[in-house]
Amino acid sequence: MLKVTLIEYVILALISAIAIYEFAMLMIARRQKLTKNVSRLWTHAGIFVFAVLFALYSLKWLEYFNALNEEKLHGVALFNWQFLAITIAMGASMIWEFIGIYEARRSGKTKNTARFVSHGILVVLFAGLFYTSIIKWNIYVKALTQPVEATHVSMPVPPKTAAK
């Protein structure tokens, strides 16, 4: 589980770096009056926020998984809705932005190849992040279905014999 989480953090670092870079370049372009687009700023800020949230939930997930065999957590199920919601929001933002740049290039509104490539990379990184999430979920389910080691020994009590 730790190895998968580390891979996730590398992917999240790359996603965050691209989102911050795109955000900074958009701010520069806005200052130079080259663009008036605000939605791209919000999208890249959102992608960064979702990446940070994903990293935080991934850390909590790792803490939970490491404590899974402790008796106090036996029988407690962790729902994957946090990852699902963040993943859907982050993926939708990335795909929305990629489709937007594709349409702008196709219609001739922009010739910015770097943006097109960076958004393509974001979508590929997102696919990798989604895959690691599936791997983590499978590891978690497998850990839940394994028998739990007993922390105490129970002695059978012999049945009472009826007095004659």
N, C-alpha and C positions, 0 to 999 in steps of 0.2 A: 504494500500500500504506500509506503514511503517513497519508493522509486516512481510510482505513478504520480504522486503528488509533486515530486520534484520536477518531473516532466511538465506537469501542468503549470508550475511556477515559471519555468523557462518560456513556455508558450504565452502565459499571461504577461511576462515582462516584455516580450516582443510585441504583443498586441498593444500594451500600454505605451511603449516607445513610439510605435507608429501613430497611435491616436494623439499623443502629445505633440509629435512632430507636425502632423497634419493640422492640429489646432493652432499651433504657433504660426505655421505658414499662412493659415487663413487669417489670423489676426494681422499679420504683416500685410497681406493683400488688401484687407479692409482699410488699414491705415493709409495705404497708397491709393485708395479708391479704385482698386482693380476688380473688386467684387462687393456686392451688397448682400450676399447670401448669408442669412443668419441660421438657417436650418442645418447647414453643414457644421457650423460651430457647435450647436446643440447636440448633433449626432456624435461628433468626435468626443465631446465632453462626456456624453452618455456612455460611449464605448469604454472610456477610461474608468468611469465610475463603476460600470458593470464588471470590468476586469478586477478592480479592487475588491468589490463585494464578493466576486467569485473566489478570490484568493482568501478572504476572511472566512467564508463558509468552508472552503477546502481545508483550512487550518482547523476549524472546529470539527470537521468530519474526521480528520486524522486523529485528533484528541479523543473523539468518541470511539473510533475504531480501536485505538490502542487500549482503551478501557473496556472493550467489549466483553472480555472474559472475566471481568470482575463480577462478583456475585450481585452487587447492587444494580448493575445494568442488565442482568439477565432478563430476557423477555421484553425489553424495551425496544421498540422499533423506531428507527429514524426515518422520517419521510424525506423523500428526495424533491419535495416541491420547491425548496429554496434554489437548488441547482437548476431545476427545470425552468422556473420563472426567470432567473438571471440569464440562463443560457438562451432561452427564447428571445428575451429582450435584447441581449447583446447580438445574437445572430440576426435578428430582424433589422437592427440598426446597421450592421455591416452589409447585409444584402441590399437593404434600401439604398445605402450610399453607393454601392457597386453598380446597381441598376441605374441610379441617377447619373453617375459619370459615364456609363455606357451609352445612355440615351443622349447625353450632352455631346459626346464624341460623335455619335452616329448622325446627329442633326447638324453638326458643324459648329456648335456653340463654343466648343473648347477643343484645343489640340494638346492638352496637358496629358502626356503619356505617363509621367511619374505618378500622378494621382490615380490613374487607371491601374497601374502596376501595384501601387501600395494597397489599393482596395482589393485587388485580386489576392495579394498576399494575406490580407486580413481575413478574407473568406476561407482560404486554405488553412490558416492558423486556427480559425474557428472550428473547422472540420476536425482538426487534430484535437482541439480542446474537448469537443463533443465526444470524440472517440475515447479519450482518457476518462471522461465522466462515466461512460458505459462500462469501461474496464473496472473502475472503482466500484460501481454498483454491483457488478458480478462478483468481485472479491468480497464485498460486504454480504451479499446474499449467501455465498458459499460459507462464510464465517458463521453466519446465523444458523445454518443448517447442520454444522458440525456439532457433534455432542460436546456438551460443556463438561470439563473436568471437575470432579467433585472436590470441594475444599474441606470436606469433613467425611468421616467414616460413620456410616449408620449400621448399627448392630441389629440383627433381627431379634425380635422379642418372641420367645417361645410361647405358644398358646397355653392358657391356663387350663389345668386339668380339673375336672369337676370332682369335688370331694364325695366319696362314697360312704 
